[in-house]
Structures are given as C-alpha cells and as structure tokens.
Amino acid sequence: MKKVAFYTLGCKLNYSETSTISRMFEEKGYKKVDFTDTPDIFIINTCSVTENADKKCHKIVREARGISPEAYVAIIGCYAQLKPKEISEIPGVDAVLGAAEKFRLVELLDGFVRKPEAEVYASDVEQANKFNTSYSINDRTRTFLKVQDGCDYSCTFCTIPLARGSSRSDSIENILKTAREIAKTDVREIVLTGVNTGDFGIQEGKRVERFIDLVKALDDVEGIDRFRISSIEPNLLTDEIIEFVASSKRFVPHFHIPLQSGSNKILKLMRRRYQRELYIDRVAKIKALMSHACIGVDVIVGFPGETHDDFLETYQFLNELNISYLHVFTYSERENTPAAEMPGTVPGSQRADRSKMLHILSDKKRRKFYEENLGSESVVLFENDIENGMMHGFTENYIRVTAKYDPVLVNELKRVKLLTINDAGLVEVEDTFSEVLAH
C-alpha cells in the first residue's frame, strides 16, 4: 500500500478539491498520511493569486524532497495551469497537471513511477469546462462545499479566469444530494464556496439556475445545523438573498463581500462591476435586517495608479463603514493581466505601509464588533481546537470564542453568554443553558 500526502496552498476552494482528490486515492487503495510521514507520493495543490504563493510552491517541493528523496511529486492547481513548463523544470518535480486534468491524476499517473523528465498534462484552460463536485472533510465541525467554479469576470488584477476557466456550476439537485451525504457524517456546518459563488447557475455555458434558489433549497436540508456563504460579490448579493438569510432556519448572519477599493477611480481601473455607492447600500441593507450580522471585506492596497489620496479615500471609506473585519491583500503583479502593464506602479514600501494601516484598522473593527455583542446570548459551534487547556468555537455571526476545554462540547452547539474580550482578542463565555443543542 503506497502512502500519499497532500499539501494545499491558497483558498478554501483548493482545500475542498484536495480533500476530494485524497478520497479518490483512498478508494484506489492508497494510504493517506501526514506530509512528514515519509510518503511515497506528494500531491501539492497550488495557488497563484500572489507571487508569494509561487515561491511557496518551490519551497514545499524542496521540503518534500528532504523528507522522501525518492518519492513521486505531482503539482496541481492554479499555478500548475498557468505555468506548467516552468514548474516541470523545478528540481524534484515529477508531474504537472492542469485544471482539466487534476481530477484524473490517479488515472493519468498510473503507478506513480518516476521518469527521467517531468510529465506535463496541461490543456488550454478552455478545456476546463467540466464541473467536479468537491467538498472538504478536514475536521468534524464544518465542510467547504464547492458549488461553483471558474469566472467570467475580467478584473484587471486577476489570473483566476486563466487558471480555472469560465464560470460553471453544479446543479441544485446534485448539491442537495451531496449536502444530504454530508449530513450523515459528524459535520454540523457547511460553507458554500466557489470562485464567484454568487454567479452560481451556469451549466454548459447557459444560466439555468439561480443562487437564491440554491440557498432556499439548502435551507430545508435536515441534519445540517448551519450554512455559511463563504464570499459573494456585492453586485450579486441581491435584496432577495439578504432578506432570505435574515429569516432563514439555517443560513447564518455572516457575509464576506469583496470590495477591493473604496475609490471609484481605482474600482474602474480594476474593472470591478460596481461603485462604492452600491457597497454602501449592501452593507446598509444587511444591517437594517440583521444588526448583529458579521460583514467581512476583501481589500487590495497598492494597485497601479493608487495615489496616497486614493488610499486615504479607501481608508476613510472603510473606517466609516459598519463592517466587522478586513482581509487585506497587497497588490502583486501577475503575468498576462492588464494591471501588470498599467502605469503608476506603487513602491513596495508604500504598499507595505498601506497594508499595515489597514491591518490595524481591521483589528479595531473586529474588536468594536465583538464589543457590540458582549452581554448577548449566542450559539457556539465548538471545535476540536485545544490550546493551553482552552477550546475555541464560532458563533453564528462569526465571533471566535474561548472556553475551558470540555470533550463533551467538541463538535456541539452550545448556547452561551458573551462576557469579555481577552488579551488574545477572543471572547470569553459563560454557559447560560446547560444542555447541548441537538442536531
């Protein structure tokens, strides 16, 4: 029985796909092991959103070779689709598989026998037109379920359409079937994920279903306590979706909405499909119906042409917005994107300074959001995450809490009262109901 280990870089979508591919190996009789457990095969699932992700791929290959010098090393993922030849020349790489081939790697690399030169299986991205159902089973509390893949948008900074192809989706019928299979496991929460999740519904190039209809159908799935939407574009987050979540049985009041810039000038250069005014409207709509809702924001600093005043406009916009936290990305030039050729390059030191300012702002926003919820009762899903005798979990609205470890509470829903924020920025809780909430 050959041993196989996996390493995943990048987004939750990658994690869901790695988990699915690992199950394919196990079905074929391979034994899944930890990265350090001298595997016979390494599968490295890559990202290429930033230059740093590319560098990490090189480093992981070196680490793998150090652990098992004779092991077979295969690279899949976005970086593999974008630069297959470059990756094949990395010392120690045995195979590279593109977007259309990665789910066939057990078949294509039959036996995983090392050859004098790396094998490359990478079609044009147009061939990546099939939807492959994927979901992660990394721990018992939640799973990331892929409902959509690819993207038809053309943001000037992004390589994802080049790496994953055009927008395509699973059917509502198949997703419900998968969700019911997941419900038979110990999982209590499903996170819906995709490249452009709100664009759900395109099959074979035609829009045949809507995201709101998927959300409504999933709300009736028994055996899953919570559904969470991982990320959704502001122009696709309709009033109907917000209103349904506000009255939903299972969808939690947590929205992660990419912004990227608070400057309309920069949004136009990015080719985003909205202006800041729409973003203000979406946040206001959410808070009007769910004052306790958590709202996360993606933002990019240092985009070409972003002046100091443009950045301050973004900073002030975010500072005044009723949001809960930020995911801050420092702009990174990517080959074959329009932004890479744009004038007005922002020096690296200024990008770093702007990133630091927004990270500090994010910390302030998160603390303010937590403080607003102190004294209230929430239901926490506790995880098997133990540190110094303490366990952690998340409320419906994504507040991270800490409590004294109790094995009975792992993977259980418990109603608690939010008391104080500790030095680590976590909320300490008091039990208000002794019973654990049933499935």
Steps between C-alpha positions, in 0.01 A plus 500: 500500500662824384483801729385836363517844662333824398590866541261780409578864431243773454126520538231283658402389151843338467451328835166356389660364182804356679271319742299353213814389313634339819183291525556387140842368603358321804233336284782362283677348800755770579562598861471869584773615741643821640750698294787400731414129511744401220234478225554319171301771320459872563210693343546877526194711416617849409369854491618785283312801633825659619869469423552368851280198423729412210806516725328279757455230236876487441564481873252218557656292221841537669349400836334196344826388341674536838239279668478229230779536241360223277133596527286600201410871500199623301388864476139599433296819543498852359877546477522166317249621238668837453864387481523124441835509316660723764385268778616190314852642511501534880751241629312210657167543317378184326167612354292811438124484440281788385144595584338251260723213612538527879196285585638224273848484652456151648416378149756709309792426735420131540754342735677829574831378362768767475637570152815680377296813418189651653170410334274791407125463455361851448240585237388851406280642775200486262509122552424553870125506434381215720377554853654263754305466823731560797476539873747495787492278804783651703338490840166398639344843542479646150556420137566722200265403217585618149188614314661709224833518314671732254421864426365705208604831654810677370647687797831644384704362792375142497637180345215274614315492164831395340555234765149360549309583184150631449221505758320171550297342778367180643123451485278567798393136487859374528588749772201392709605138456854582617372707793285208614803268478698746712209515746552130571849580639593694814511833311276769651576788262539530122677798343401565138804587292600577144710738293200730449239335718219743428534425127366151572268349241696478174510153344652433155528874438137583580341633818242247606472555877542779757701527820194610699322178397799294617498681836127441544532130415792445739312667784272195512781241523462311827807400699707813432467769766668785319571620148746784441566688175878527464520805273268681261552798268302813603331525159376140538385536862137585430233627738328164458807312628547735795132485593495121482809461720340736753205263539682172431492190720861403428688775316702705746529883512851518359592652163845529347477760222804594287548875464865530379500883511298784648597726210271502196799596287690186606191279473468611138868421432444159657192444277287419800128483422380752757586832661541574869143628525363150432725361774362754748148395403574127551648555847207723598248239380668223702525705817139621471376140509776340712666757725718225651620370161872459441631660179849421375672697223775422248715799409812541282765764572764631260311445174665685206390861497395501867628833632536588865168687478332200337615279783381749763164503324485120539614519862238760590231310312573183696537687828150645467340177374317275747711189432662239725845413362726529194700257290783717371691404184810679378482538123736263320581524129383192311605415147241526222274734694418855382596647837859380461540740205331799664694816588524637850681213674485542878837443673521190718563700816180700446301182436632362830415818691146504361452133582613559857253788543210287381601205717488731803162629386378142465602422857307807620193406296500144630535610861219754462277232348580260783435770761158573346407136557618471861220419741295324235423131465633307201522140385861382462621206295799373696798354314764244585749785531675480836768739621625527858193320631259727312274421205364729231193540284299744291162659554246523218631848421865388497621616839784278617455394859710313753395278789655244733550174310219250543509191274120476513473835320721416199293530181194602698281809497472673837309811598728737689520858621781715359683658795837662434779528242829352617855612419507275192193672358269203562167521679467316828160346566270388779258212460142622517344165416649172620359291217681442175278582202409185308550446126 
